[in-house]
Amino acid sequence: MDSFDHLATAARAYQAQLPSRRVFPSPEAIAALSTLPASLPETGLPLEHILALLANTVAPATVLTTSGRYFGFVTGGSLPAALAANQLAAVWDQNAALRIMSPAAVELESVALRWIADFLHLPPTSLGAFVSGATMANFTAMAAARHALLAAQGHDVESLGLFAAPPFPVLVGEQAHVSVFKALAMLGLGRDRVIRVPSDSQGRMRPDAFPSLSQPALVCLQAGNVNTGALDSPELIPLAKQSNSWVHVDGAFGLWSPNANYAAADSWATDGHKWLNVPYDSGIVFVRDPQALSGAMTLTASYLDPGAEIEPMQRAPESSRRARGIDTWAALLSLGRTGLSEMIERCCRHARHFASVLALHNVEILNEVSLNQVLAALPSDQQTLAWLQAVQAEGECWLGSTIWSGRRALRISVSSWATTDQDVERSLASLIRHLPAK
Ligand SMILES: *Cc1c(COP(=O)(O)O)cnc(C)c1O
């Protein structure tokens, strides 16, 4: 057997136990990780030995995020075509920093970016890039915003830094994702000096509470609140544009909503590894003004050909990186436009079903189930937590919890291509079985 045979055997065995194994590993399986070699061996181990450790000790301790019954955070699985492409791409080990390093990888990535922009109704002339996730996509887009807002005031932030830069306001919704604040911190824009626009009961920025701006600002909208799934109103874009502001949309998963309508914004961040169901790590950023993105990300070196196309490493923070766009290209090709829409709609339908069946059992649904997220609560936080722990301990499915409007809630996120009607019924049966006795 060569290494590919070993790999195929281990992969098949793993896939075969998906329907029957606990979604979250047992405490024993996690404890067994301590039996792995503790110190770096003096001499290397044979490949078969390493694969055996992975298959026998590590695999049982993995979380079955690909099983169709994992509803934690916002977590996609891996579409079969994306997974296969990912593995073949690993064999190829292409570096997607520059076209000359891998003409094939950069070509597939540029095609995939075009398809995504088209599907999401983003301007075809916007410049896109693959990054590691939506956190980096937010960072990259806001770096482009910083470039443009300061260039308009005659300040070259990439050369001079922020020390003598004229300040500009940054507006975010009260319920903005934590990664937005991290990106602002990394960009020197400050996580605490932002203006937080009050939000409504679903976590949407309230247009009536949007301040009137006397100078261009960076305005960060959210498509898909991590708890409720709600989308900020696109009507905020023309409001913000009255002051020539830059509008960025954090749409890690919500940008894939059939109701997303943000073409008028300036930049967009989204994830491939959430709702598009490609393997980690995959985030995508688009910027309307190519010059703003390349201005923020550009680097020159004697071995780069000036004046050629804007290379991947001149559109994103990373230089060397895996050709993650190959997975995305394969995922899109395997779904087609209709298949992609159907996958999204199926997840939303499952979410609505979770909500309506739980409501029949007197569970309170705290959000309007408008996308793929469901917040379910019992009368007291204590009861909700006990319910959560019982469901997690059984292992039929896995979901996490959150605090919404001051109340503890189970948080169900349906984001996987693999979730079937049967997975939903099995998970609902577990949820209902563990409701407190009346
Ligand atoms: C998940 C998420 C992010 C962060 O994405 P990563 O891929 O984990 O970096 C940002 N914003 C929103 C709204 C998200 O749901």
The ligand as an SDF file (V2000), in Angstrom:
LIG
                    3D

 15 15  0  0  0  0  0  0  0  0999 V2000
  -18.0440   34.0060   11.3660 C   0  0  0  0  0  0  0  0  0  0  0  0
  -18.1830   35.4710   11.2080 C   0  0  0  0  0  0  0  0  0  0  0  0
  -17.0440   36.2980   11.1060 C   0  0  0  0  0  0  0  0  0  0  0  0
  -15.6340   35.7710   11.2710 C   0  0  0  0  0  0  0  0  0  0  0  0
  -15.3600   34.7970   10.3290 O   0  0  0  0  0  0  0  0  0  0  0  0
  -14.0750   33.8560   10.3970 P   0  0  0  0  0  0  0  0  0  0  0  0
  -14.2060   33.0640    9.1590 O   0  0  0  0  0  0  0  0  0  0  0  0
  -14.2130   33.0490   11.6460 O   0  0  0  0  0  0  0  0  0  0  0  0
  -12.8600   34.7130   10.4270 O   0  0  0  0  0  0  0  0  0  0  0  0
  -17.2550   37.6310   10.9020 C   0  0  0  0  0  0  0  0  0  0  0  0
  -18.4850   38.1550   10.8110 N   0  0  0  0  0  0  0  0  0  0  0  0
  -19.5990   37.4040   10.9120 C   0  0  0  0  0  0  0  0  0  0  0  0
  -20.9470   38.0510   10.7920 C   0  0  0  0  0  0  0  0  0  0  0  0
  -19.4840   36.0250   11.1150 C   0  0  0  0  0  0  0  0  0  0  0  0
  -20.5790   35.2690   11.1980 O   0  0  0  0  0  0  0  0  0  0  0  0
  1  2  1  0
  2  3  1  0
  2 14  2  0
  3  4  1  0
  3 10  2  0
  4  5  1  0
  5  6  1  0
  6  7  2  0
  6  8  1  0
  6  9  1  0
 10 11  1  0
 11 12  2  0
 12 13  1  0
 12 14  1  0
 14 15  1  0
M  END
$$$$
